[in-house]
Amino acid sequence: MNNEQLRKSIERQVKRMQRADEERPTLLAQSVFMGTLALLFVLPVIIGLYLGNWLDDKAEGYSIHWTIGLLVVGLIIGIANVYLFIRERD
């Protein structure tokens, strides 16, 4: 490798490193991403719990069957939401 090739190689590496540094997500972007993941997971769980509790109050003799069932459904939906969101971003 002569000096000219070495210089070009080093320049390419420096440009690549600068571009990677510029594309690195900021703290705010990472916080927004984590908050979005939390909402995508937690909201279906809370809605399932609330709806299940409401149905258990309306239907006598079921105690907590609706609450537990819709909690599980909320968990499954939340996990699917997070999985699909992460898969879409990558």
N, C-alpha and C positions, 0 to 999 in steps of 0.2 A: 504494500500500500504506500503510495507516495503521499507527500504532504498535502496536495490538493484534495485527494480522495479522503484523507483523514479529516481535513477541515470541513468538507461537505458533510461527512458522516456526523461529526460533532455538532454542526449547525442543525442538522435534521433532528438529532436527539434533543437538543436544547429547545427547538420549536415544539417538538412533541411533548416535552415536559411542561412547557409553558401552557400549551393547549389543555393538557390534563389538569393543571392547576386551576385554570379558568373555569373548567367544566365541573369542578368539585362542588357538590351542593353546600350551600351555606347552612348555618345553624337554623335560620328561619325556615328554609326549605325543608330541612329534616324534621323540624318541629311540626310543620304543617302536614307532612307525610305521616308522621306518627299519630297526630290528632285525627287525621282522616281514617287511618286504620282502626283507631279506637272507636270512632263513631260507627264505622261500618260493622264492627263486631258487637258493640254494646247496645245500639238501638234495637236490633231485632230481639235481643234477649229481654230488654226492658219491656218492649211492646208485647212479647209473648207472656211475660210474667203478669203484666197489667191485664191483658185480655183474659188469660187463664183465671186470674183471681176474680175478675168480673163475672165470668161464666160460672165459676164455682159458687159465687154468691147467688146467682140466679137459679141454678139447678141444685135443688136440695138433695142431700144424700151422697153427693160426690166428693165431699170434703176438699181434697187438693188434687184430684185427678187431672182436671183441666190445667191447673197451674203447672204441675210437673210435666205434663205432655207438651204444653206450649212452650215451656222453658227449653225442653229438648229440641223442639222445632226451631226456636229462636237461636239456640247454639249452633245448630246445623246450618241455618241460613247465614249466621254471622261468620262462621268459618268459611263457608263458600264465598261470601262477599270478599273477605280478606284475600283468599286464594286467587280469585278472579282479578281483583285489583292489582295485586302484586304481579301476577302473570301478564297483565296488560301493560304494566310499566316497563317490564324487561323485554 
